[in-house]
Amino acid sequence: MSLIVNCPTCGATVEWAEKNAARPFCSERCKLIDLGAWASESYRVATDEDVSAAETSSASISTRSSD
């Protein structure tokens, strides 16, 4: 029995098997679209600095709204 997953790019169902060289993607095209998104920095991995900056900006917004 094979594992069935959804393609991260288009959402199509994909069989997770060795015969699918693009796994977890449904095709080479979806694989390259995802690679392009990483290369253009559309995706980012959050760092501690990103989290603290978001907390600081939301804190300053809530401080202003309570005035």
FENNOR-V823429 format. One record per pair of residues at least 6 apart in sequence whose ideal C-beta (glycine too) atoms are under 6 Angstrom apart, sorted by the first residue. I is the first residue (numbers start at 1). J is the second residue. Records with the same first field share a line. If there is no record, write none. Layout:
I: J / J
This chain:
2: 15 / 17
3: 16
4: 13 / 15
5: 14 / 16 / 24
7: 14 / 25 / 26 / 30
9: 30 / 33 / 34
10: 30
12: 26
14: 26
16: 23
22: 28 / 31
25: 31
37: 43
